[in-house]
Amino acid sequence: MFKLKLPTDPRWANIAEGNLQEILTDHAWCEQKAATNAIGLITMLPEYPEIVTELLAIAQEELDHFNQVHEIIKKRGYTFGRTRKDDYVNELVNFIQKGGNRDDLIVDKMLFAAMIEARSCERFKVLTENIQDEELKTFYRDLMISEANHYTTFIGFARQLGDPEKVNQRWEEWLEYEAKIIQSYGNKESIHG
């Protein structure tokens, strides 16, 4: 899926299901951060009204997902915890090219966003296929489709804003880097952990 080099071990879903309050809280905050990331990209691209429009739609959809997860938390009587540090995302941030020109930075930020969406989609698929909770199976199946669409959008923007051949080469570098870091994850009750 998405050419990810290392799939998530399905046993991660058992870890997640063992503490649904924690996985849902972490997931809610991931959605909020995804909305914030889309808004940050908007501030970098005012000269591209079509891209701004699409990023605005993504930001709104991510906030809607945040709201949906928050409603599940409330409905189940769970406590909505404070925002969580996402070590996986922080390691991905370190791979964003620094010191290049503005266009290269924007392309890399689009690939960064695509990578997070790809892995999130893959994790939602693992949850859908491996947890017992029927409500959450359906919920994560629906979100999986949305995340796949976001991934496609971000990759498309990167190819639109940069040289498609160079973007494809850089995406391969992202996939290799992500494969190295994801080896340390998959053992916590968090979407990327």
Secondary structure as UniProt FT lines:
FT   TURN            2..3
FT   HELIX           11..17
FT   TURN            18..19
FT   HELIX           20..44
FT   TURN            46..47
FT   HELIX           49..75
FT   TURN            76..77
FT   HELIX           87..93
FT   TURN            94..95
FT   HELIX           102..130
FT   HELIX           134..161
FT   HELIX           164..182
FT   TURN            183..184
//
